[in-house]
Amino acid sequence: MNSHVEMEHHRGVLIVRLSGELDHHAADFVRMDMDEAIMRSQVSHLVLSLKHLQFMDSSGLGVILGRYKLIHSKGGKMAVCDATAPVKRLLEMSGLFKIMPLYDDESTALSDLEVAL
């Protein structure tokens, strides 16, 4: 199975919707797509929607952490939403939720991040 990336800009927030698998085969492609969108646009914050992501490995965690560092270095915030149970468990075990919040859906994440705009 492949990974699919869909991106949408909402004011100063980049919403990235991932589907399929985020593993070592897809990590470089996803990383380059996200970095290009972040650098090309006036992105202050990032919402990562994982509603349709079925699998993620440590390469996927690296992609998420790297984008967090990039957004954080620009003074922005990053949030995760709609994580499937297996992906949420991996993110919890990695400790990622200690540095970025998890929301039930995109609208809640957007509402919270736009307070910071």
C-alpha positions in Angstrom: 0.0 0.0 0.0 1.2 3.5 -0.8 1.0 6.7 1.1 -1.1 9.6 0.0 -0.6 13.2 1.1 -3.4 15.9 0.8 -2.7 19.4 1.9 -4.9 22.4 2.5 -4.1 25.9 3.7 -6.5 27.5 6.2 -5.3 31.0 7.0 -1.9 30.5 8.6 -2.3 26.8 9.2 -1.2 24.0 6.9 -3.5 20.9 7.2 -1.8 17.7 6.1 -4.0 14.6 5.6 -2.1 11.4 5.4 -3.6 8.1 4.2 -2.2 4.6 3.6 1.1 3.8 5.1 3.9 6.1 6.4 6.9 3.8 6.4 10.5 3.9 5.2 9.3 3.6 1.6 7.1 6.7 1.8 9.0 8.8 4.4 11.2 10.8 2.0 8.4 11.6 -0.3 6.1 12.8 2.5 8.9 14.8 4.1 9.8 16.6 0.9 6.1 17.4 0.1 5.5 18.8 3.6 8.8 20.8 3.7 8.0 22.3 0.3 4.5 23.4 1.4 5.8 24.8 4.7 8.6 26.8 3.0 6.6 27.9 0.0 3.7 29.4 2.0 3.1 31.6 5.0 2.6 28.7 7.3 2.6 29.4 11.0 1.1 26.2 12.3 0.6 22.6 11.2 -2.3 20.2 11.7 -1.5 16.6 10.9 -4.7 14.6 10.2 -4.2 10.8 10.5 -7.8 9.6 10.1 -6.9 7.4 7.1 -3.4 6.4 8.0 -3.4 2.7 8.6 0.3 2.1 9.4 3.3 4.0 10.5 6.8 2.9 11.6 9.8 4.7 13.1 10.5 6.5 9.8 7.1 8.0 10.0 7.8 9.1 13.5 11.0 10.8 12.2 9.0 12.7 9.6 6.5 14.0 12.2 9.3 14.9 14.7 11.3 16.7 11.9 8.3 18.7 10.8 7.6 19.6 14.5 11.1 20.9 14.8 10.8 22.9 11.6 7.4 24.5 12.6 8.7 25.1 16.2 11.8 26.9 14.8 9.5 29.3 13.0 7.6 30.0 16.2 4.6 27.9 15.3 2.7 25.0 16.8 1.9 21.6 15.6 -1.1 19.3 16.4 -2.2 15.8 15.5 -5.8 14.8 15.0 -8.0 11.9 14.1 -5.3 9.2 14.8 -6.4 5.6 14.2 -6.0 3.3 17.2 -2.7 1.6 16.1 -1.1 4.9 15.0 -2.3 6.6 18.2 -0.7 3.9 20.3 2.6 4.2 18.5 2.5 8.0 19.0 1.7 7.6 22.7 4.5 5.0 23.2 7.0 7.4 21.5 6.1 10.2 23.8 5.2 12.5 21.0 2.1 13.8 22.8 4.3 15.3 25.4 5.4 18.0 22.8 2.2 18.3 20.7 -1.5 17.9 21.4 -3.9 15.3 20.0 -7.3 16.4 19.0 -10.4 14.4 18.0 -10.9 16.2 14.7 -9.5 18.9 12.4 -12.0 21.6 13.4 -11.1 21.3 17.1 -7.4 21.4 16.3 -7.9 24.4 14.0 -9.9 26.3 16.6 -7.2 25.8 19.2 -4.3 26.7 16.9 -6.0 29.8 15.5 -6.2 31.2 19.0 -2.4 31.5 18.8 -2.6 33.3 15.4 
